[in-house]
């Protein structure tokens, strides 16, 4: 959690410097070297992906908060966890959708592409290479959106962290603290 906060703070500092260096200019017109954008986007997305798996993974081998709650819902005779508030339910649904997008959409798109090739409905990969564009610059507004999304994720994560610790305290029988 501290790593993500550090990346957000560094990214916000870069945004503030760019705004100070370009007063009275529309943010969408200010360009920032793309390597700076990726130096923030890649580590932040890695942290988010990891946390999304801890919170919302439901695979057979997963050890996630979502799976724990589902197990206890099925075995409600053992004990009953506190129900999610409306906000917590919405956040869990949103985080699970994010997780699915992060981890499965690119893979399923690739599988569908290969399926079309196997069915002779599409040219082979060798005849139709995938183009990848390498940008030299990105708009400052991209960095601003990156920070906005990271802060939103941070707020959602904090709500789910409180719910997790509430449930763990109930199951273990004592209040849980985490020191980072």
C-alpha positions in Angstrom: 0.0 0.0 0.0 2.8 2.4 0.8 4.5 1.7 -2.6 1.3 2.7 -4.4 1.0 5.9 -2.3 4.7 6.7 -3.1 4.0 6.2 -6.9 0.9 8.4 -6.7 2.8 11.2 -4.8 5.7 11.1 -7.3 3.3 11.2 -10.2 1.4 14.1 -8.7 4.7 16.0 -8.1 5.5 15.6 -11.8 2.0 16.9 -12.7 2.4 19.9 -10.4 5.8 20.7 -12.0 4.4 20.5 -15.5 1.4 22.7 -14.6 3.8 25.3 -13.0 6.0 25.2 -16.0 3.0 25.7 -18.4 0.7 28.2 -16.7 -2.5 29.0 -18.6 -2.2 26.1 -21.0 -4.8 23.4 -21.4 -3.7 20.2 -19.8 -4.5 18.2 -22.9 -2.0 20.2 -24.8 0.9 19.7 -22.4 3.1 16.8 -23.4 5.1 14.6 -21.1 7.7 12.0 -22.2 5.9 8.6 -22.5 8.7 6.8 -20.5 7.7 8.9 -17.5 4.1 7.9 -17.9 5.0 4.2 -18.1 7.4 4.5 -15.2 4.3 5.3 -13.1 1.6 3.3 -14.9 3.4 -0.1 -14.9 4.3 -0.4 -11.2 0.9 1.0 -10.1 -1.0 -1.5 -12.3 1.2 -4.3 -10.9 0.3 -3.4 -7.4 -3.4 -3.0 -8.2 -3.5 -6.4 -10.0 -1.9 -8.1 -6.9 -4.4 -6.4 -4.6 -7.3 -7.2 -6.8 -6.3 -10.9 -6.7 -6.1 -10.8 -2.9 -9.5 -9.2 -2.6 -11.5 -10.8 -5.4 -10.0 -14.0 -6.9 -12.4 -16.9 -7.0 -10.4 -19.7 -8.7 -10.3 -23.1 -7.1 -6.8 -22.5 -5.8 -7.4 -18.9 -4.7 -7.0 -17.6 -1.2 -9.0 -14.4 -1.4 -11.4 -12.4 0.7 -14.2 -12.9 -1.8 -13.7 -16.6 -1.7 -13.6 -16.7 2.1 -16.9 -14.9 2.2 -18.4 -17.3 -0.3 -17.3 -20.3 1.7 -18.8 -18.9 4.8 -22.1 -18.1 3.0 -22.3 -21.7 1.9 -21.5 -23.0 5.4 -23.7 -20.5 7.3 -24.4 -23.0 10.1 -20.8 -22.5 11.3 -21.0 -18.7 11.8 -22.5 -15.7 10.1 -20.3 -12.9 8.8 -21.6 -9.4 8.9 -23.4 -8.6 5.7 -21.8 -6.1 3.3 -23.2 -2.6 3.3 -24.6 -1.4 -0.1 -21.3 0.6 -0.6 -19.2 -2.5 0.2 -21.2 -4.7 -2.1 -20.9 -2.2 -5.0 -17.1 -1.8 -4.4 -16.6 -5.6 -4.3 -18.5 -5.9 -7.6 -16.5 -3.1 -9.2 -13.1 -4.6 -8.0 -14.0 -8.0 -9.2 -14.9 -6.5 -12.7 -11.6 -4.7 -12.7 -9.8 -7.9 -11.8 -11.5 -9.8 -14.6 -10.5 -7.0 -17.1 -6.9 -7.0 -15.8 -6.3 -10.7 -15.9 -8.7 -12.3 -18.4 -9.8 -10.0 -21.2 -6.5 -9.8 -23.1 -6.1 -13.6 -22.7 -9.6 -14.4 -24.0 -9.2 -11.9 -26.9 -6.0 -13.7 -27.9 -7.7 -17.2 -27.6 -10.6 -15.9 -29.7 -8.2 -14.6 -32.3 -6.4 -18.0 -32.5 -9.8 -19.7 -32.8 -10.6 -17.7 -35.8 -7.3 -18.6 -37.4 -7.9 -22.3 -36.7 -11.3 -22.1 -38.3 -9.8 -20.4 -41.4 -11.8 -17.3 -40.8 -8.8 -15.1 -40.3 -5.3 -14.8 -41.8 -2.6 -16.5 -39.9 -0.5 -14.4 -37.4 2.5 -14.6 -39.7 0.6 -13.0 -42.5 -1.1 -10.4 -40.3 1.4 -9.1 -37.7 0.0 -7.2 -34.8 1.1 -3.6 -34.9 2.3 -1.9 -31.7 2.7 1.8 -31.6 5.4 3.3 -29.4 4.5 6.8 -28.4 7.2 9.4 -27.5 4.9 11.6 -25.5 1.6 11.5 -23.7 -0.7 14.3 -22.7 -0.5 15.5 -19.1 -4.2 14.7 -18.9 -3.2 11.0 -19.1 -1.1 11.4 -16.0 -3.9 13.2 -14.3 -6.3 10.4 -15.1 -3.8 7.9 -13.9 -3.6 9.6 -10.5 -7.4 10.0 -10.4 -8.0 6.3 -11.0 -5.3 5.3 -8.5 -6.8 7.5 -5.8 -10.3 6.0 -6.5 -8.8 2.5 -6.3 -7.1 3.5 -3.1 -10.4 4.6 -1.6 -12.1 1.4 -2.7 -9.3 -0.7 -1.3 -9.5 1.0 2.1 -13.2 0.3 2.4 -12.6 -3.4 1.6 -9.6 -3.5 4.0 -11.9 -2.4 6.8 -14.5 -5.0 5.9 -11.8 -7.7 5.7 -10.4 -6.8 9.1 -13.9 -6.7 10.6 -14.6 -10.2 9.3 -11.2 -11.6 10.3 -11.7 -10.1 13.8 -15.0 -11.9 14.1 -13.6 -15.2 12.9 -10.4 -15.1 15.1 -12.1 -13.4 18.0 -9.9 -10.4 18.4 -9.2 -7.1 16.6 -6.6 -7.4 13.9 -4.1 -4.7 13.1 -1.7 -4.4 10.2 1.5 -2.3 10.4 3.1 -1.2 7.1 
